[in-house]
Amino acid sequence: MLLRPVRPRFRLDIDGTIEDAIALVSAAARTPEKRCVFRVLGNHVDITVSPEDRHRWSPCIQLEFSGSEEGDGRIAVNGLVGPHPNVWTLYAFANICIAVLVCIGVMLGAVQLSLDQHPWGMWGAAAALFIMILLYLTSQIGQRCAADQTRMLLDLVKGALEE
C-alpha cells in the first residue's frame, strides 16, 4: 500500500496578477453546475463543495496566492487539499492526544523497567500507536471516499488558472 499524505499540497506558477487569479477562481467556483462554496480572505481562497453535497469526507481546497520574488509578473498558487476544517481539527486533536498517551506509556514503562517491575506501560504505548495507525488508515479511506469531489475541485482550480 502506498503511503500518501493526509493533506496533499500542490503548486501552480501562472502569469498575471493576484487579483486577476482570485477573480478567475471565484468566477469558476460561482458557476451553478460546480455547486461550490468559496470564501476569499485577502490572498487566501477556500473552496469546498456545497452543503447539500457535503458528507463527512468532503474535501476543502485552500489556495494561497503570492507574487514571484523576481517580480516578473508571475504568481505562485500554493494549494492544500484536506478535509473540512472541523474534521481536520478533530483528526489533529485525536492524534495529539494519542501521541501524549504514547509518551506517558513509554515513560511509565521505562520507570517500571528501572524498578524491575512488569512494564505494562509499554503495552499501553503500543496500543496507542496501533490506534494512531488506525486513524491514518481511516484518513486514507476518507480520501478515497472523497476522490470524486477532490478531482472536481482540483479541475475547477486548474481549469480556471491554466486557461
Backbone as numpy.savetxt, mean C-alpha at the origin, in Angstrom:
# Nx Ny Nz CAx CAy CAz Cx Cy Cz
6.36 -19.78 -4.44 5.52 -18.60 -4.44 6.41 -17.36 -4.44
6.09 -16.42 -5.28 6.84 -15.18 -5.40 6.42 -14.21 -4.29
7.39 -13.70 -3.54 7.09 -12.74 -2.48 6.96 -11.36 -3.10
5.81 -10.74 -2.92 5.55 -9.42 -3.47 5.38 -8.43 -2.33
5.67 -7.16 -2.58 5.48 -6.16 -1.53 3.99 -5.98 -1.22
3.71 -5.61 0.01 2.32 -5.40 0.43 1.76 -4.15 -0.25
2.60 -3.13 -0.39 2.19 -1.88 -1.05 3.19 -1.55 -2.16
2.95 -2.08 -3.38 3.90 -1.83 -4.47 3.95 -0.36 -4.88
5.10 0.03 -5.41 5.34 1.41 -5.83 5.66 1.43 -7.32
5.43 2.59 -7.94 5.82 2.77 -9.33 6.19 4.24 -9.53
6.89 4.50 -10.63 7.32 5.87 -10.94 7.15 6.11 -12.43
6.60 7.27 -12.77 6.47 7.71 -14.16 7.17 9.05 -14.30
7.93 9.22 -15.37 8.54 10.51 -15.70 7.84 11.02 -16.95
7.23 12.20 -16.83 6.44 12.73 -17.95 6.83 14.18 -18.20
6.49 14.68 -19.37 6.71 16.08 -19.73 5.51 16.91 -19.30
5.74 18.17 -18.96 4.65 19.07 -18.63 4.83 19.68 -17.25
3.75 20.25 -16.78 3.75 20.87 -15.45 2.96 20.00 -14.49
3.20 20.22 -13.23 2.50 19.46 -12.20 1.00 19.73 -12.27
0.63 20.99 -12.47 -0.79 21.35 -12.51 -1.50 20.66 -13.67
-0.84 20.61 -14.84 -1.43 19.95 -16.00 -1.59 18.45 -15.76
-0.59 17.83 -15.15 -0.66 16.39 -14.88 -1.77 16.08 -13.89
-1.91 16.90 -12.86 -2.99 16.68 -11.89 -4.34 16.88 -12.57
-4.44 17.85 -13.44 -5.70 18.08 -14.16 -6.03 16.89 -15.06
-5.03 16.31 -15.73 -5.26 15.15 -16.58 -5.77 13.95 -15.77
-5.13 13.68 -14.64 -5.55 12.55 -13.80 -6.94 12.81 -13.23
-7.21 14.03 -12.80 -8.52 14.37 -12.25 -9.61 14.22 -13.29
-9.35 14.66 -14.52 -10.34 14.53 -15.59 -10.59 13.06 -15.91
-9.55 12.26 -15.92 -9.72 10.82 -16.20 -10.50 10.14 -15.09
-10.26 10.50 -13.84 -10.96 9.88 -12.72 -12.40 10.35 -12.62
-12.69 11.53 -13.18 -14.02 12.10 -13.10 -15.00 11.45 -14.07
-14.53 10.70 -15.07 -15.43 10.10 -16.05 -16.35 9.09 -15.37
-17.63 9.11 -15.69 -18.59 8.24 -14.99 -18.32 6.74 -15.16
-17.80 6.33 -16.32 -17.60 4.89 -16.53 -16.46 4.33 -15.67
-15.58 5.17 -15.18 -14.47 4.70 -14.33 -14.94 4.44 -12.91
-15.96 5.15 -12.47 -16.53 4.96 -11.13 -15.45 5.06 -10.06
-14.76 6.20 -10.04 -13.67 6.43 -9.09 -13.98 7.61 -8.19
-13.32 7.62 -7.07 -13.36 8.75 -6.15 -11.93 9.24 -6.05
-11.73 10.54 -6.18 -10.37 11.08 -6.10 -10.37 12.31 -5.22
-9.18 12.57 -4.68 -9.00 13.73 -3.81 -7.65 14.34 -4.14
-7.63 15.65 -4.31 -6.39 16.36 -4.62 -6.03 17.23 -3.42
-4.81 17.04 -2.92 -4.30 17.86 -1.82 -2.92 18.37 -2.21
-2.86 19.56 -2.76 -1.59 20.11 -3.22 -1.05 19.30 -4.39
0.13 18.71 -4.23 0.74 17.89 -5.27 0.49 16.40 -5.04
-0.51 16.08 -4.25 -0.82 14.71 -3.90 -2.24 14.38 -4.36
-2.40 13.22 -5.00 -3.72 12.79 -5.47 -3.97 11.37 -4.97
-5.13 11.15 -4.35 -5.58 9.83 -3.94 -6.73 9.41 -4.85
-6.65 8.20 -5.39 -7.71 7.68 -6.24 -8.10 6.30 -5.72
-9.40 6.07 -5.56 -9.90 4.77 -5.15 -11.20 4.49 -5.89
-11.69 3.29 -5.76 -12.93 2.93 -6.44 -14.11 3.54 -5.68
-15.24 3.66 -6.34 -16.40 4.29 -5.73 -16.91 3.43 -4.55
-17.59 4.04 -3.61 -18.10 3.29 -2.45 -19.04 2.15 -2.83
-19.75 2.29 -3.95 -20.66 1.22 -4.37 -19.89 -0.04 -4.80
-18.71 0.15 -5.36 -17.91 -0.98 -5.84 -16.85 -1.43 -4.84
-16.71 -0.73 -3.75 -15.64 -0.99 -2.80 -15.94 -2.23 -1.97
-14.90 -3.03 -1.75 -14.98 -4.15 -0.82 -13.75 -4.10 0.07
-13.60 -5.06 0.96 -12.53 -5.03 1.94 -11.14 -4.88 1.31
-10.94 -5.47 0.13 -9.61 -5.48 -0.47 -9.43 -4.41 -1.55
-10.37 -3.53 -1.71 -10.29 -2.53 -2.77 -9.04 -1.66 -2.62
-8.38 -1.39 -3.75 -7.13 -0.65 -3.69 -7.34 0.87 -3.65
-6.27 1.54 -3.31 -6.20 2.99 -3.33 -4.84 3.34 -3.93
-4.82 4.25 -4.88 -3.55 4.68 -5.47 -3.27 6.09 -4.98
-2.08 6.28 -4.45 -1.65 7.59 -4.00 -0.54 8.07 -4.93
-0.74 9.23 -5.52 0.22 9.81 -6.46 0.84 11.06 -5.87
2.13 11.17 -5.99 2.86 12.35 -5.54 3.58 12.94 -6.75
3.26 14.18 -7.10 3.84 14.85 -8.27 4.97 15.76 -7.80
6.13 15.64 -8.43 7.25 16.50 -8.07 8.01 16.90 -9.33
8.59 18.09 -9.30 9.34 18.59 -10.44 10.71 17.93 -10.54
11.25 17.93 -11.72 12.58 17.36 -11.96 13.64 18.26 -11.35
14.72 17.64 -10.86 15.80 18.43 -10.29 16.57 19.21 -11.35
16.55 18.73 -12.59 17.26 19.42 -13.67 16.50 20.65 -14.18
15.23 20.77 -13.86 14.42 21.88 -14.33 14.19 21.84 -15.83
14.08 20.63 -16.40 13.94 20.47 -17.84 12.49 20.33 -18.30
11.54 20.68 -17.45 10.13 20.60 -17.84 9.55 19.20 -17.68
10.28 18.30 -17.05 9.77 16.96 -16.79 9.37 16.88 -15.31
8.37 16.08 -15.07 7.95 15.87 -13.69 7.96 14.38 -13.39
8.14 14.07 -12.12 8.13 12.69 -11.65 6.81 12.44 -10.93
6.20 11.31 -11.24 4.98 10.90 -10.57 5.31 9.62 -9.82
5.33 9.70 -8.50 5.58 8.54 -7.66 4.25 8.00 -7.18
3.99 6.72 -7.47 2.73 6.11 -7.11 2.89 5.00 -6.09
1.90 4.87 -5.25 1.87 3.84 -4.22 0.51 3.17 -4.30
0.50 1.86 -4.51 -0.75 1.10 -4.60 -0.90 0.30 -3.31
-2.00 0.48 -2.65 -2.22 -0.25 -1.41 -3.69 -0.34 -1.09
-3.99 -0.98 0.02 -5.40 -1.05 0.42 -5.89 0.33 0.89
-7.16 0.43 1.10 -7.75 1.67 1.61 -7.03 2.03 2.91
-6.83 3.32 3.21 -6.05 3.70 4.39 -6.51 3.08 5.71
-7.82 2.90 5.91 -8.24 2.31 7.18 -7.86 0.82 7.26
-7.85 0.11 6.15 -7.41 -1.29 6.13 -5.90 -1.34 6.35
-5.15 -0.43 5.71 -3.71 -0.41 5.88 -3.34 -0.11 7.33
-4.04 0.81 7.97 -3.77 1.14 9.37 -3.98 -0.08 10.26
-5.06 -0.82 10.04 -5.31 -2.04 10.80 -4.19 -3.06 10.58
-3.78 -3.26 9.34 -2.72 -4.21 9.01 -1.40 -3.80 9.67
-1.04 -2.53 9.58 0.21 -2.06 10.18 0.16 -2.18 11.70
-0.95 -1.82 12.31 -1.08 -1.91 13.76 -0.98 -3.37 14.23
-1.62 -4.28 13.50 -1.54 -5.70 13.87 -0.10 -6.19 13.78
0.62 -5.80 12.74 2.02 -6.23 12.62 2.89 -5.65 13.72
2.65 -4.41 14.09 3.43 -3.80 15.17 3.16 -4.52 16.49
1.89 -4.82 16.78 1.56 -5.54 18.01 2.20 -6.93 18.03
2.17 -7.61 16.91 2.76 -8.94 16.85 4.29 -8.85 16.99
4.91 -7.84 16.40 6.36 -7.67 16.54 6.73 -7.43 18.01
5.92 -6.67 18.73 6.16 -6.46 20.16 6.05 -7.78 20.91
5.04 -8.60 20.55 4.89 -9.91 21.19 6.08 -10.82 20.91
6.63 -10.75 19.69 7.83 -11.53 19.36 8.98 -11.09 20.25
9.19 -9.79 20.40 10.28 -9.28 21.25 10.10 -9.72 22.70
8.89 -9.62 23.20 8.63 -10.04 24.58 8.89 -11.53 24.74
8.45 -12.32 23.77 8.66 -13.77 23.84 10.13 -14.13 23.82
10.90 -13.47 22.96 12.34 -13.74 22.89 13.03 -13.33 24.18
12.68 -12.15 24.72 13.29 -11.72 25.98 12.93 -12.65 27.12
11.67 -13.03 27.21 11.24 -13.95 28.25 11.94 -15.30 28.11
12.04 -15.80 26.90 12.73 -17.06 26.66 14.21 -16.98 27.02
14.86 -15.86 26.70 16.28 -15.70 27.03 16.48 -15.68 28.54
15.59 -14.99 29.26 15.68 -14.97 30.73 15.44 -16.37 31.28
14.46 -17.08 30.74 14.18 -18.44 31.20 15.38 -19.36 30.95
16.04 -19.21 29.80 17.22 -20.03 29.52 18.36 -19.70 30.50
18.54 -18.41 30.79 19.61 -18.03 31.71 19.34 -18.52 33.13
18.10 -18.75 33.47 17.73 -19.27 34.80 17.57 -20.78 34.80
17.96 -21.42 33.70 17.85 -22.88 33.54 16.41 -23.37 33.70
15.48 -22.58 33.20 14.07 -22.98 33.17 13.69 -23.36 31.75
12.52 -24.00 31.64 12.02 -24.34 30.31 11.66 -23.04 29.57
12.23 -22.80 28.37 12.01 -21.51 27.66 10.69 -21.48 26.87
9.58 -21.50 27.57 8.29 -21.48 26.87 8.03 -20.13 26.22
8.73 -19.09 26.60 8.59 -17.78 25.96 8.97 -17.82 24.48
9.92 -18.69 24.14 10.32 -18.84 22.73 9.18 -19.41 21.89
8.37 -20.28 22.49 7.21 -20.82 21.77 6.21 -19.71 21.48
6.06 -18.79 22.42 5.18 -17.64 22.18 5.69 -16.77 21.05
7.02 -16.58 21.01 7.61 -15.79 19.92 7.42 -16.49 18.59
7.58 -17.81 18.56 7.39 -18.57 17.32 5.93 -18.50 16.87
5.00 -18.59 17.82 3.58 -18.49 17.47 3.26 -17.11 16.89
3.83 -16.06 17.49 3.58 -14.71 16.99 4.17 -14.54 15.60
5.36 -15.10 15.34 5.93 -15.05 14.00 5.06 -15.77 12.99
4.48 -16.89 13.39 3.57 -17.63 12.52 2.35 -16.77 12.17
1.82 -16.06 13.15 0.67 -15.18 12.91 1.06 -14.05 11.95
2.28 -13.53 12.09 2.74 -12.46 11.19 2.84 -12.99 9.75
3.30 -14.22 9.60 3.36 -14.83 8.26 1.95 -14.99 7.71
1.01 -15.39 8.54 -0.38 -15.51 8.10 -0.95 -14.16 7.65
-0.60 -13.10 8.37 -1.05 -11.76 7.96 -0.49 -11.39 6.59
0.78 -11.71 6.35 1.37 -11.42 5.05 0.67 -12.21 3.96
0.42 -13.49 4.20 -0.27 -14.31 3.20 -1.68 -13.80 2.95
-2.33 -13.32 4.00 -3.66 -12.72 3.83 -3.58 -11.48 2.95
-2.53 -10.68 3.11 -2.38 -9.50 2.26 -2.19 -9.90 0.80
-1.49 -11.00 0.55 -1.30 -11.47 -0.82 -2.62 -11.95 -1.42
-3.43 -12.61 -0.62 -4.77 -13.03 -1.08 -5.60 -11.79 -1.40
-5.50 -10.76 -0.54 -6.23 -9.52 -0.79 -5.80 -8.85 -2.07
-4.49 -8.89 -2.38 -4.02 -8.30 -3.63 -4.61 -9.04 -4.83
-4.71 -10.33 -4.73 -5.29 -11.09 -5.84 -6.78 -10.80 -5.99
-7.48 -10.62 -4.87 -8.91 -10.30 -4.93 -9.14 -8.91 -5.52
-8.18 -8.02 -5.34 -8.32 -6.64 -5.83 -7.61 -6.41 -7.15
-7.13 -7.47 -7.80 -6.31 -7.32 -9.01 -7.04 -6.57 -10.12
-8.32 -6.88 -10.34 -9.06 -6.21 -11.42 -9.21 -4.71 -11.15
-9.56 -4.36 -9.91 -9.71 -2.95 -9.57 -8.37 -2.23 -9.61
-7.31 -2.91 -9.18 -5.98 -2.31 -9.23 -5.57 -2.05 -10.67
-5.80 -3.01 -11.54 -5.47 -2.84 -12.95 -6.26 -1.69 -13.56
-7.53 -1.57 -13.19 -8.36 -0.48 -13.70 -7.80 0.87 -13.25
-7.40 1.00 -11.99 -6.86 2.26 -11.49 -5.50 2.58 -12.12
-4.66 1.57 -12.28 -3.36 1.79 -12.92 -3.52 2.18 -14.38
-4.44 1.54 -15.07 -4.71 1.91 -16.47 -5.23 3.34 -16.56
-6.05 3.73 -15.61 -6.57 5.09 -15.58 -5.42 6.10 -15.45
-4.53 5.86 -14.50 -3.41 6.78 -14.26 -2.46 6.81 -15.46
-2.06 5.64 -15.92 -1.10 5.58 -17.02 -1.71 6.10 -18.31
-3.00 5.81 -18.54 -3.67 6.32 -19.73 -3.78 7.83 -19.73
-4.01 8.41 -18.56 -4.14 9.87 -18.47 -2.80 10.56 -18.62
-1.75 9.96 -18.10 -0.45 10.65 -18.08 0.44 10.33 -19.28
0.21 9.22 -19.94 1.09 8.84 -21.04 0.51 9.14 -22.41
-0.52 9.96 -22.49 -1.14 10.30 -23.78 -0.29 11.29 -24.54
